[in-house]
Amino acid sequence: MTAPYNVLEISMRDVKITEGDLNLNLNELVHETLRELFLASKKVSIYSSEHPLSQKAIGRAFLMVEKIFRYKRYLNLHIMDGHLHALNIRIRPSIFTETFLNYMQVLDLNDILFQEGISARELSVFLDRLVKRLPSSDFSNLMVTYLKNNKIDTIMVNSETGHDIFENCPIMRGDLIGDFSVRAVVGQIIGDDFERLATLMADEELPFEEYFARYKHDYHPILISYLIPEKLAAMPATIIGEKLISAINGEGNYDTDGDVLDEMGGQSRVKELVAALNYHPEREKILDSIGEELLDKGTDKTVYKKILPEASAIKVESSERIDQFLNTTFNEALPGYDLNDFRDLFSRLLRTGQQGKVRAVINILLNYLAGPNLDLREKALMLFKYSLEVYPKNTAGYMIEYMIEKIGEYFRTGMETFEYSDLVWELAKITLAENRYDYMSRICDVLTDRRSRQKGVWSYESVAVKKAVEELNRREIIEQLVKDLVEGPHEYIPHIRNIIITIGSEEAALALSNIISHESRQVRQNVLKIMAEMGKASLTVFSQILNNNEYFERVESRRELPDEKWYVVRNSIFVLGLLNDPEACRALRVRINDSDTRVRQAIVQALEKIAGEEACDLLLVLADDEDREIRESAIIALGLVGNPDMAPELIELANNRRSDIVCLINALGKLGGSEAKNFLGNLLIDQQLQSQFTSGRSSREDLKIATIRALGRIGDKESLKKIKKFSESLSTSQKILFGGSKLSKTAEEILSRYDN
């Protein structure tokens, strides 16, 4: 019987490692393998190895053994302290394992190795001897002699290799709960040391004998190399950087040509460590930090050119050149370079992906830009302009993000100089040209943190902040923002909104007012939300609209405005209300007598939002409007935003507009005050007074119920006393007849509410 194929004929390079392989439970695999080996040996002991039943059992056992060879070179069985171990996993006691353990102990076998490449015939021959109980005193009966005589070199017993594997690999207990996946077991073997991982990766192609002599494990190097990148990627960049610097510093001395002496394989070792960085997500950051470290220590160029990859050496060289440029440029004692040279130097940093160095240069320039020396500030600003000229938008977005972040720090700490406003403008030009409104919005957040609004007027904490905002107030920018607000993607909207509010100028408000009646409801809503936050700018623009008679021209025979004019007027009044600015009342007052009831109704709603004394004065005028709906809306608004001092005017209005008495009673209940309480108390019990007000649309019962509720809304002791006195004055027959039941119930509900 032969193996279906010889494993040695298949290169591990041709084997595809899958997640299923890595998640396979080795504990379950070895227990199942031992069970099949026991069953096969049992059949052999009963029928002999040539019997068909034995052959079938041996075939199943062989297939299980072969599964293990997908991961490692040997299936190792070992006895320690009377316990059987397979793949260094202590096997759970069972009839299968105990019998196999007994077979080994009888033959004085404490270690068995089944090697990759074993055939089913060789396994059959081995089992045939394993189950025979021959005296071990005879040398010819020893298993090692038996295997040698049968020319089987794929099975070894009591070998040094087997003991090395057992002693140098982690020992686990299969009878306890744990992670026995291939990933976990191999992960324990390879460890977490960066240098060891790098060396393991580099030694993948070594012959097995040499590989085993170094690492004392028999898991396939291709499997090890598959898992190492996962380990490397999870390691902190700081630890890896420290290891590399330590390795470079500990290599030894340098010869006269600047070459690293390779007596201890130092240069080769460092290159292995650098090669391992290919699997770390922050490779460039680590290499940049190493390059900077070498430069700081004054390491000779020829040294880091030999140690670091060519690309990294180029980066170090370009980093060194820009450092020389900056040191010379900002040292007034030196002649300096042509500032135009900075374009090429900085472009080199960007295009070689040196993010760390780019950030370092930005920090240096920002520091000089915030310094006391005017000449150095101007140089720093010029270099910033050059850096933005060569900025590749598709690959260096991090640069703009970092500049915005650091500029924000200087503004928040109050360290900005006047030149910072020019830098903000340079950044704004870039972001607006690329439609990166998210970046521009973040710039605006920086600026708005340093200003505040009082009574609709902005005040700025520094001249630089004010100038930066004023720089944005340009017609071409406003036109672009308004255009993209209408036509741009939805994700632009919150950013454009923030930018326009930051600009906050009358020019911006005027541009928005032109689309305030846009056919798209979404656009209209966005415009209204923006203009409601623009303070005095919106107030000025919409006041001009309400004062412009062209918007109020209509056909002589019609009261209503044409639709195209009405939409503009309606939205203008709406925004004036949202501004909550008393000055808006001046513009609203102009149209308080407009013949279009929709205009007057919109003004009532706006005045309710504005509130305050001026708004209430206008609401009192509208409370005497010829249109009942407008009167009632104005009266309700007065009840919501008025004060008790206005009660006499509402009472006088009640005498003139008796049909609105119920609405006025409700408003008086909301206003409260002594005047309101006295009027309501008298109205509740004075039948003559009731008669004056029931000549309109209200009955006595409606009048009394409204009055009781109004007093209940005031809710003080005096008001509740009036309600109680009225309730007690009702006779039993009155409570049952003539609507008294409803009156009594209303009074009792209010009194019980306050009693509780």
C-alpha positions in Angstrom: 0.0 0.0 0.0 1.4 3.4 -1.0 0.6 7.0 -0.2 -1.7 8.8 -2.6 1.1 11.2 -3.2 4.5 12.1 -1.7 4.3 15.3 0.2 7.9 16.1 -0.6 7.0 16.4 -4.2 4.9 19.5 -3.4 6.6 22.7 -2.6 5.0 24.7 0.3 5.3 27.7 -2.0 2.5 26.1 -4.0 0.3 25.7 -1.0 -2.2 28.5 -0.4 -2.6 29.4 3.3 -6.2 30.2 4.1 -8.0 31.6 7.1 -9.5 28.1 7.5 -6.0 26.7 7.9 -5.1 29.3 10.5 -8.2 28.8 12.5 -7.9 25.0 12.5 -7.9 23.5 16.1 -4.7 21.5 16.5 -5.9 20.0 19.7 -8.9 18.4 18.0 -6.7 17.4 15.1 -4.2 15.5 17.2 -6.8 13.8 19.3 -8.6 12.6 16.1 -5.3 11.5 14.6 -4.4 9.4 17.7 -7.8 7.9 17.7 -7.3 6.7 14.1 -3.8 5.4 14.9 -5.2 3.5 17.8 -8.0 2.0 15.7 -5.4 1.1 13.0 -3.1 -0.5 15.5 -6.0 -2.4 17.0 -6.9 -3.8 13.6 -3.3 -4.7 12.9 -3.0 -6.5 16.3 -6.1 -8.6 15.5 -5.9 -9.2 11.7 -2.3 -8.4 10.8 -1.2 -5.4 8.7 -2.0 -7.1 5.3 -5.7 -7.7 6.1 -8.1 -5.5 4.1 -9.8 -4.2 7.3 -6.3 -3.2 8.6 -5.4 -1.6 5.3 -8.5 0.5 5.4 -7.9 1.6 9.0 -4.2 2.4 8.2 -5.4 4.4 5.2 -7.6 6.6 7.4 -4.8 7.0 10.0 -2.4 7.9 7.2 -4.7 10.7 5.9 -5.0 12.2 9.4 -1.2 12.1 9.8 -0.9 13.7 6.4 -3.1 16.7 7.4 -0.6 17.6 10.1 2.2 17.8 7.4 0.3 20.8 5.9 1.6 22.8 8.9 4.8 21.2 10.1 7.5 18.7 9.1 6.9 16.2 11.9 4.1 14.6 13.8 5.9 14.3 17.2 4.7 12.1 20.0 6.4 12.4 23.4 5.9 10.9 26.8 6.6 13.1 29.9 5.7 12.4 33.5 3.5 9.5 32.3 1.4 11.7 29.9 1.3 11.4 26.2 1.9 14.6 24.2 1.3 15.1 20.5 2.5 18.3 18.8 3.5 19.3 22.3 -0.2 19.2 23.4 -0.9 17.0 26.4 -3.5 14.5 25.3 -6.7 14.0 27.3 -6.8 10.5 28.9 -9.0 8.0 27.0 -9.1 4.4 25.9 -7.4 5.4 22.6 -4.6 7.4 24.1 -4.0 5.1 27.1 -3.6 2.1 24.8 -1.2 3.9 22.5 0.7 5.2 25.5 1.0 1.6 26.7 2.4 0.4 23.3 5.1 3.0 23.5 6.0 2.3 27.1 6.3 -1.5 26.4 8.8 -0.7 23.7 10.7 1.9 25.8 9.7 4.6 23.4 9.4 8.1 24.9 9.5 9.9 21.6 8.3 9.2 18.0 8.7 11.4 15.0 6.6 10.8 11.8 8.3 12.8 9.1 6.8 14.6 6.1 7.0 12.2 3.2 6.1 9.1 5.0 4.1 6.5 3.0 1.1 4.5 4.0 3.3 1.3 3.6 5.9 2.7 6.0 3.1 3.5 8.5 1.8 0.0 8.2 5.2 -1.6 8.8 5.6 0.6 11.9 2.3 -0.3 13.4 2.9 -4.0 12.7 5.9 -3.8 15.1 4.3 -1.4 17.5 1.6 -3.9 18.5 3.9 -6.9 18.9 5.0 -7.6 22.5 8.6 -8.9 21.9 11.2 -8.9 24.6 13.2 -5.7 24.5 16.3 -7.3 25.9 17.1 -8.6 22.4 18.7 -5.8 20.3 17.1 -7.1 17.2 13.7 -6.5 18.7 14.3 -2.8 19.3 12.1 -0.4 17.2 15.1 1.5 16.0 16.7 -1.7 14.7 13.4 -2.7 13.1 13.0 0.6 11.3 16.6 0.5 10.1 16.3 -3.1 8.8 13.2 -2.1 6.9 14.9 1.0 5.5 12.4 3.4 7.0 13.9 6.8 7.5 10.7 8.8 7.8 10.0 7.5 11.3 12.4 8.2 14.1 12.2 7.0 17.7 13.9 8.5 20.8 15.8 10.9 18.5 17.6 14.1 19.4 15.4 16.0 16.9 12.3 14.8 18.7 13.6 15.9 22.1 14.7 19.3 20.7 11.2 19.9 19.3 9.5 19.0 22.6 11.9 21.0 24.8 12.0 24.2 22.7 8.3 24.6 21.7 5.6 25.7 24.1 3.8 22.8 25.9 0.1 23.0 26.2 -2.6 21.0 28.0 -5.3 19.7 25.7 -7.4 18.8 28.7 -7.9 22.5 29.5 -9.8 25.2 27.7 -7.6 27.3 25.5 -6.9 28.6 22.0 -5.3 25.8 20.0 -5.7 27.3 16.6 -2.8 27.2 14.2 -2.6 31.0 14.4 -2.4 30.9 18.3 0.1 28.0 18.6 2.4 29.3 15.9 2.1 32.8 17.3 3.5 31.5 20.6 6.4 29.9 18.9 7.5 32.9 16.9 6.9 35.4 19.8 6.6 39.2 19.7 10.2 40.3 19.5 10.7 42.5 16.4 14.3 41.4 15.8 13.3 37.7 16.0 10.4 38.2 13.6 12.6 40.1 11.2 15.2 37.3 11.3 12.6 34.6 10.9 11.3 36.4 7.8 14.8 36.7 6.3 15.6 33.0 6.9 12.5 31.6 5.2 14.6 30.1 2.3 17.2 28.4 4.6 17.6 24.6 4.2 15.5 22.8 6.9 18.5 21.5 8.8 20.0 24.9 9.2 16.6 26.5 9.9 15.9 23.9 12.6 19.3 24.3 14.2 18.6 28.0 14.6 15.0 28.0 15.8 14.3 24.5 17.1 10.8 24.2 15.7 9.5 22.3 12.6 6.5 24.4 11.5 6.9 25.3 7.8 8.7 28.6 7.3 6.1 29.6 4.7 3.5 29.4 7.4 5.7 31.4 9.8 6.2 34.0 7.1 2.5 34.2 6.5 1.8 35.1 10.1 4.7 37.4 10.8 3.2 40.4 8.9 0.2 40.2 11.2 2.5 40.4 14.2 4.6 43.2 12.7 1.6 45.3 11.7 0.3 45.2 15.3 3.5 46.3 16.9 3.8 50.0 18.1 5.8 52.1 15.7 7.8 53.6 18.7 9.0 50.2 19.8 10.1 49.3 16.3 11.9 52.6 15.8 13.8 52.2 19.1 14.9 48.7 18.1 16.2 49.9 14.8 18.0 52.8 16.2 19.5 50.5 18.9 20.6 48.0 16.2 22.2 50.8 14.1 24.0 52.3 17.0 25.2 48.9 18.2 26.6 47.7 14.9 30.2 48.5 15.8 32.7 50.9 14.3 33.1 52.3 10.9 36.0 51.8 8.6 37.9 54.5 6.8 35.6 54.4 3.9 32.5 54.9 6.1 31.4 51.2 5.6 29.8 49.4 8.5 32.1 46.6 9.7 30.2 43.3 9.2 32.1 41.3 11.8 28.9 40.4 13.7 26.7 40.6 10.6 25.6 44.1 11.8 24.9 45.6 8.4 23.0 42.5 7.3 21.1 42.4 10.6 20.0 46.0 10.2 18.9 45.4 6.6 16.8 42.5 7.8 15.1 44.8 10.3 14.5 47.4 7.7 13.1 44.8 5.3 10.6 43.8 8.0 9.2 47.3 8.0 7.5 46.6 4.6 4.8 44.9 6.6 4.1 47.8 9.0 1.4 50.4 8.2 3.6 53.2 9.5 6.7 52.2 7.6 7.4 55.6 6.1 6.9 57.3 9.5 9.4 55.0 11.1 12.0 55.4 8.4 11.6 59.1 8.5 12.2 59.2 12.2 15.3 57.0 11.8 16.6 59.3 9.1 16.1 62.3 11.3 17.9 60.5 14.1 20.8 59.8 11.9 20.9 63.4 10.7 20.7 64.7 14.3 23.7 62.6 15.2 25.7 63.7 12.2 26.0 60.3 10.7 27.9 60.2 7.5 25.7 60.0 4.4 27.6 56.9 3.1 26.5 55.1 6.3 22.8 55.6 6.0 22.9 55.0 2.3 24.2 51.5 3.0 21.8 50.8 5.9 18.5 52.3 4.7 16.7 51.4 1.5 17.5 53.5 -1.5 14.2 55.4 -1.3 14.8 56.1 2.4 18.3 57.3 1.7 17.0 59.7 -0.9 14.5 61.0 1.7 17.1 61.5 4.3 19.2 63.4 1.8 16.3 65.7 0.8 15.5 66.2 4.4 19.0 67.2 5.1 19.0 69.7 2.3 15.8 71.5 3.4 17.2 71.7 6.9 20.3 73.4 5.6 18.1 75.8 3.6 16.0 76.7 6.6 18.9 77.1 9.0 20.6 79.5 6.5 17.5 81.4 5.5 16.4 82.2 9.0 19.9 83.0 10.3 20.4 86.7 9.6 24.2 86.3 10.0 24.4 84.1 6.9 23.9 85.2 3.3 21.1 82.7 2.7 19.6 81.1 -0.3 17.3 82.3 -3.1 13.9 81.7 -1.6 12.7 80.3 -4.9 14.9 77.3 -4.3 12.4 76.3 -1.6 9.9 75.2 -4.2 12.1 72.4 -5.4 13.2 71.3 -1.9 9.7 71.2 -0.5 8.3 69.6 -3.6 10.8 66.8 -3.2 9.6 66.2 0.4 6.0 66.0 -0.8 6.6 63.7 -3.8 8.8 61.3 -1.8 6.0 60.9 0.8 7.9 62.4 3.8 4.9 63.3 5.8 6.8 63.6 9.1 9.3 66.0 7.6 6.6 68.1 5.8 4.9 68.5 9.2 8.2 69.5 10.8 8.8 72.2 8.2 5.3 73.5 8.6 5.9 73.8 12.4 9.2 75.7 11.8 7.6 78.2 9.4 4.6 78.7 11.7 6.9 79.4 14.6 8.8 82.1 12.6 5.5 83.5 11.3 4.4 84.0 15.0 7.8 85.5 16.0 8.7 89.2 16.7 11.0 89.7 13.7 9.1 91.2 10.8 11.7 90.2 8.2 11.6 86.6 9.3 7.8 86.6 9.3 7.7 87.9 5.7 10.2 85.1 4.7 8.1 82.5 6.4 5.0 83.7 4.7 6.7 83.7 1.3 7.9 80.1 1.9 4.4 79.1 2.8 3.1 80.5 -0.5 5.8 78.5 -2.4 4.8 75.4 -0.5 1.2 75.8 -1.5 2.2 76.4 -5.1 3.9 73.0 -5.3 1.3 71.1 -3.2 0.0 68.0 -5.1 -3.7 68.0 -4.3 -4.2 64.3 -5.1 -1.5 62.9 -2.8 -0.8 65.5 -0.1 -4.2 66.4 1.5 -2.6 65.7 4.9 -0.5 68.8 4.4 -3.6 71.1 4.2 -5.2 69.3 7.1 -2.1 69.7 9.3 -1.7 73.3 8.4 -5.3 74.0 9.4 -4.9 72.1 12.7 -1.7 73.9 13.7 -2.9 77.4 12.6 -6.0 76.7 14.8 -3.6 76.1 17.8 -1.9 79.4 17.2 -5.2 81.3 16.9 -6.7 79.6 20.0 -3.7 80.6 22.1 -3.7 84.1 20.8 -0.2 83.8 19.3 -1.1 84.7 15.7 0.4 87.7 14.0 -1.0 89.9 11.2 0.7 87.7 8.6 -1.5 84.8 9.7 -4.4 86.4 8.0 -2.5 86.3 4.7 -1.7 82.6 5.3 -5.4 81.9 5.9 -6.2 83.6 2.6 -3.6 81.5 0.8 -5.1 78.3 2.2 -8.6 79.5 1.4 -7.7 80.0 -2.3 -6.4 76.4 -2.5 -9.4 74.9 -0.7 -12.0 76.9 -2.7 -10.3 76.2 -6.0 -10.5 72.5 -5.3 -14.1 72.7 -3.8 -12.7 71.3 -0.6 -15.4 73.1 1.4 -14.8 70.7 4.4 -11.3 72.2 4.7 -12.6 75.7 4.3 -15.2 75.1 6.9 -12.6 74.0 9.4 -10.7 77.3 8.7 -13.9 79.2 9.4 -14.3 77.3 12.7 -10.8 78.6 13.7 -11.8 82.2 12.9 -15.2 82.1 14.5 -13.7 80.8 17.8 -12.0 84.2 18.1 -15.1 86.4 17.5 -18.4 87.1 19.2 -21.7 88.7 18.3 -23.4 91.3 20.5 -26.7 92.7 19.3 -26.1 91.4 15.9 -22.7 93.0 15.4 -19.5 90.9 15.3 -16.5 91.9 17.4 -13.1 90.3 16.8 -10.4 89.4 19.3 -7.5 90.4 17.0 -6.8 92.3 13.8 -5.6 89.1 12.1 -8.9 87.4 12.6 -10.9 90.3 11.3 -8.7 90.7 8.2 -8.8 86.9 7.5 -12.7 87.1 7.6 -12.7 90.2 5.4 -10.4 88.5 2.9 -13.2 85.9 2.3 -15.7 88.6 1.5 -15.0 88.7 -2.2 -17.6 88.7 -4.9 -16.1 85.7 -6.8 -16.1 83.6 -3.6 -19.6 84.5 -2.7 -20.8 83.7 -6.3 -19.1 80.3 -6.2 -20.6 79.4 -2.8 -24.1 80.4 -3.8 -23.8 78.5 -7.1 -22.6 75.3 -5.3 -25.3 75.8 -2.7 -27.8 75.5 -5.5 -26.1 73.0 -7.8 -23.5 71.2 -5.8 -23.7 67.8 -4.0 -25.6 67.5 -0.8 -22.5 67.0 1.3 -21.3 70.5 0.4 -24.3 72.2 2.1 -23.3 72.1 5.8 -19.8 73.4 4.9 -21.0 76.1 2.6 -23.5 77.2 5.2 -20.7 77.6 7.8 -18.5 79.5 5.4 -21.2 82.0 4.4 -22.2 82.6 8.0 -18.6 83.2 8.8 -18.3 85.8 6.0 -21.6 87.3 7.3 -21.5 90.3 5.0 -24.3 92.3 3.4 -22.9 91.2 0.0 -23.3 87.6 0.9 -26.8 88.2 2.3 -27.8 90.1 -0.9 -26.6 87.2 -3.0 -28.7 84.7 -1.0 -31.7 87.0 -1.1 -31.7 86.5 -4.9 -32.5 82.8 -4.5 -34.7 83.1 -1.5 -37.7 82.1 -3.6 -35.9 79.4 -5.6 -38.1 76.7 -7.1 -36.4 74.1 -5.1 -37.8 73.8 -1.6 -34.5 72.4 -0.3 -32.6 75.4 -1.6 -35.1 77.8 0.0 -34.8 76.1 3.3 -31.0 76.2 3.2 -31.0 79.9 2.4 -33.4 80.7 5.2 -31.4 78.8 7.7 -28.2 80.5 6.6 -29.7 84.0 6.6 -31.3 83.5 10.0 -27.8 83.4 11.4 -26.3 86.3 9.6 -27.4 89.0 12.0 -27.2 92.7 10.8 -26.4 91.7 7.3 -29.7 89.9 6.8 -31.5 92.7 8.7 -30.2 95.3 6.3 -30.9 93.3 3.1 -34.5 92.3 4.1 -35.3 95.7 5.5 -34.4 97.1 2.0 -36.7 94.6 0.4 -39.6 95.6 2.7 -38.9 99.2 2.0 -38.8 98.7 -1.7 -42.2 99.5 -3.2 -41.5 97.4 -6.3 -42.1 94.3 -4.3 -45.5 95.5 -3.2 -46.9 96.6 -6.6 -50.0 94.7 -7.8 -52.9 94.9 -10.1 -55.1 97.7 -8.9 -58.2 95.5 -8.5 -56.4 92.9 -6.4 -55.4 92.9 -2.8 -53.0 90.0 -3.0 -49.4 90.3 -4.2 -48.4 88.3 -7.3 -46.9 85.0 -6.4 -43.4 85.8 -7.5 -43.4 88.9 -5.2 -45.3 87.3 -2.4 -42.7 84.5 -2.0 -39.8 87.0 -1.7 -41.8 89.2 0.8 -43.0 86.2 2.8 -39.4 84.8 3.2 -38.0 88.2 4.0 -40.5 88.7 6.8 -39.8 85.1 8.0 -36.1 85.7 8.3 -36.6 89.1 10.0 -38.6 87.2 12.7 -35.8 84.6 13.1 -33.2 87.3 13.7 -34.8 88.2 17.1 -33.6 91.8 16.5 -35.9 94.6 17.7 -34.6 96.7 14.8 -36.5 94.4 12.5 -39.7 96.0 13.8 -38.9 99.2 11.9 -39.0 97.4 8.6 -42.1 95.4 9.6 -43.9 98.5 10.6 -43.8 99.8 7.1 -46.1 97.0 5.8 -48.3 96.6 8.8 -51.3 98.0 6.8 -50.7 96.2 3.6 -53.9 95.1 1.9 -52.7 91.5 1.5 -53.8 89.7 4.6 -51.0 87.1 4.1 -48.4 89.9 4.6 -50.0 91.1 7.8 -50.4 87.5 9.1 -46.7 86.9 8.4 -45.8 90.1 10.2 -47.7 88.9 13.3 -45.8 85.6 13.3 -42.5 87.5 12.9 -43.3 89.9 15.7 -44.1 87.0 18.0 -40.6 85.6 17.4 -39.0 89.0 18.0 -40.9 89.8 21.2 -40.0 92.8 23.2 -41.7 96.2 23.7 -41.5 97.4 20.1 -42.9 94.1 18.8 -45.8 94.2 21.3 -46.6 97.8 20.3 -47.1 96.6 16.7 -49.0 93.6 17.8 -51.5 95.9 19.6 -52.0 97.7 16.4 -52.6 94.4 14.6 -54.9 93.2 17.3 -57.3 95.9 16.1 -57.0 94.8 12.5 -60.2 94.6 10.3 -59.5 90.9 9.6 -60.7 88.7 12.5 -58.0 86.0 11.9 -55.3 88.6 12.1 -56.8 90.1 15.2 -56.9 86.8 16.9 -53.4 85.9 15.9 -52.1 89.2 17.2 -54.0 88.8 20.5 -52.7 85.2 21.0 -49.1 86.5 20.3 -49.6 89.3 22.8 -50.6 86.7 25.4 -47.4 84.8 24.7 -44.8 87.5 24.5 -46.5 90.5 26.3 -46.2 91.5 30.0 -48.8 92.4 32.7 -48.5 96.1 32.1 -50.2 95.6 28.7 -53.5 94.3 30.4 -55.2 97.8 30.4 -54.7 98.1 26.6 -56.2 94.6 26.0 -59.1 95.4 28.3 -59.7 98.6 26.3 -59.5 96.6 23.1 -62.1 94.2 24.5 -64.5 97.1 24.9 -63.9 98.0 21.2 -63.8 94.4 19.8 -66.4 92.6 21.9 -66.6 89.8 19.4 -63.0 88.8 20.3 -63.7 88.7 24.0 -62.9 85.0 24.5 -59.6 85.3 22.7 -58.8 88.5 24.8 -59.7 86.7 28.0 -57.2 83.9 27.2 -54.5 86.5 26.5 -55.2 88.2 29.8 -54.9 84.9 31.6 -51.4 84.5 30.1 -50.3 88.0 30.9 -51.5 88.0 34.5 -51.1 91.0 36.8 -53.5 92.9 39.1 -55.3 94.7 36.2 -56.1 91.4 34.5 -57.2 89.6 37.7 -59.6 92.4 38.6 -61.1 92.5 35.2 -61.5 88.7 35.0 -62.9 88.6 38.6 -65.5 91.2 37.9 -66.4 89.6 34.6 -67.0 86.3 36.3 -69.6 87.6 38.7 -70.9 90.8 37.2 -73.9 89.9 35.0 -74.2 93.4 33.6 -70.6 93.3 32.4 -71.2 89.8 31.0 -74.2 91.2 29.0 -72.0 93.8 27.3 -69.7 91.1 25.9 -72.3 88.4 25.0 -73.8 90.6 22.4 -71.1 89.3 20.0 -70.3 85.7 19.1 -70.0 84.4 22.7 -72.6 83.1 25.1 -72.5 83.7 28.9 -71.4 80.1 29.5 -68.5 80.4 27.0 -67.5 83.7 28.7 -67.5 82.3 32.2 -65.6 79.1 31.2 -63.0 81.2 29.5 -62.7 83.5 32.5 -62.4 80.6 35.0 -59.6 79.0 32.8 -57.8 82.4 32.5 -57.8 82.9 36.3 -56.7 79.3 36.7 -53.8 80.0 34.3 -52.7 82.9 36.5 -52.9 80.5 39.4 -52.1 82.8 42.4 -54.1 82.7 45.6 -56.3 85.7 44.7 -57.3 84.2 41.4 -58.1 80.8 42.9 -60.1 82.5 45.6 -62.2 84.2 42.9 -62.8 80.8 41.2 -63.8 79.2 44.5 -66.1 82.0 45.5 -67.8 81.7 42.1 -68.2 78.0 42.4 -69.7 78.2 45.9 -72.1 80.9 44.7 -73.8 78.4 42.4 -76.9 76.8 43.8 -77.6 73.1 43.4 -80.2 73.8 40.7 -77.7 76.1 38.9 -75.1 73.4 38.9 -77.6 70.9 37.4 -79.5 73.3 35.1 -78.6 76.2 32.8 -75.1 74.9 31.9 -74.0 75.2 35.5 -72.7 71.6 35.5 -69.9 72.4 33.0 -69.0 75.6 34.8 -68.8 73.8 38.2 -66.8 70.9 36.7 -64.3 73.4 35.1 -63.8 75.2 38.4 -63.4 72.0 40.4 -60.8 70.7 38.0 -58.7 73.8 38.3 -59.0 74.0 42.1 -58.2 70.3 42.5 -55.1 70.7 40.3 -53.7 73.4 42.6 -54.7 71.5 45.8 -52.6 68.6 44.6 
